Amino acid sequence: MYPIDKALSIAEEQELDLVEISPNASPPVCKIINYKKFVYEQKKREKVMKAKASKVIIKEIRFGPNTDDHDYEFKKKHAEKFLKEGAKLKAYVFFKGRSIIYKDKGEILLLKLAQELEDLGKVEQLPRLEGKRMTMFIAPKKK
């Protein structure tokens, strides 16, 4: 543990930089290192961490309150594919104009979808009405 002026003179002798590592500590922690190399390695570490981080993909499927059985099955197959790929699923029913009176139909439709996709994913958020949309999120199950 050296005073600042002595630490600076030692750093100058070695032709390196005096870098403050932990300024909030008492006394502040400093290191004598090559600053450019330190910054380079820090960026390299951040890049590796960013590459390891998983990216969340959200796929959307839109229904109407009076969606036909064939359309429902077609969209359900897409939902299955999305969940198998590991993407989150945002299923929503969009109410146009006066179709908002069929809120119960929309909720039944989303709950039916959740029940049929039970083996592939778990419901993250139950159907919730936000304005003219009733939204539900399904996350894929881990393998």
N, C-alpha and C positions, 0 to 999 in steps of 0.2 A: 504494500500500500504506500504509494508515493503522493506527495502534494502535486498539484496540477503543473507547476512550472518545471519540476524535476521530470515528471512523466513526459511533458512536451520535449524537453531536451533529450531524453532517452530516445523518443520517437524520431527526432531530427537526426540523431547520431546514426540510427539504423536506416535512415531514409524511408521511413514508413509513416503511416498516419495514426493519430490518436483518435479512436472512435469511441463515442459514448454509447455503451450498450444498454444500460439501464439507468435513465436519468432520475427516476423516482426513488431509487434506493438511497439509503443514507449510510455512508457517502456514495455518490454516483459511481457506477461501475464503468470503467473504460478499458479498452484493449488497444494494443499497438499492433496494427495489421495493415495490409495493403487494401485500402478502401475500395478501389476499383474491382479487385478480385472478390472482395466481400459482397459487393452489390451484385456482381455477376452470378455468384453462387446462390445468393438469396433469390434472384429471379429464376434461376434454374430450378430451385426447390419448389417455388410457387407454381411453375409450369408443370412439374411432375404431379403436384397435388391437384391441380386443375384437371389434368388428364385422367386422374383416378376418380374424380368426382362423377357421380352418375347424373346424367341429364334426364330430367323428367319430361316425357312427351305426353301431351294431352290430346286425345282424339275426340272429336265431337260427333254425336249422332242426333239428328233432329227429327222429332215426330210431330204430328198434328194430333189434336184431341180425338179425331175420328179416323186414325190411321187404319187402313185395311189390313187383314190378316197376312196377305201375301207380302205387302210392303214391310210389315212388322218382322216377318220371318227373314226377309232379305236383309234388313238392317241389323237384325240379331246376329246373322252370320258374320257381318262386318264387325260387329262388336266383339264376337268370339275371336276373330282374327287379331283385332287390336290387342285384346287382353293376352293372347298367346304370345304376341310379339313383345309384351312387357310394357305397353303404354297404358296410361290411365285413361279412363273413359268418362266423358262428360255427356250424359244423355239428357236431353231436354225436350219438353213439349212446348211448342210455341202457339199461343192463343191469338188468333187474328180476329179483330173486330169484336163481335158479340160472342164468339166461341168461348170466352172466359167463363160463361155459365157452365161449361163442361169441365170444371176443375177436377171433379171427382173422377171423370173418365181418364184425364191425364195422369192423375196420381196412380190409378189402378194400372194403367199401361206401364208406368215406370217401375212400380213394385213387381209386376209380372216379369219384366225384363230382369230385374235384380234377382228374382227367384230362379229364373231359368239360367242365369249366368253364375249361380252360387258356387259351382265347382271350379270356375275359372278365376273368379274375383270376389272380393268382399266389398260391401257398400261402405264408402267412406263418409258420405253425407246422404241422408234420406231425402226424398223429394221435398223441395222447398220452393214456394212461389215467390218470385222476385219480379214484380211488375207484370209483364205479359208472358213470362217464362216460368216454367216449373222445372227446376234443375236437380239432377242427382249425379253424384260422383261414384265411380266404381274403380277400385285399385286392384291390379293383378295380384294373385296369390303368389308367394315365393315358392320356388321349386325346391 
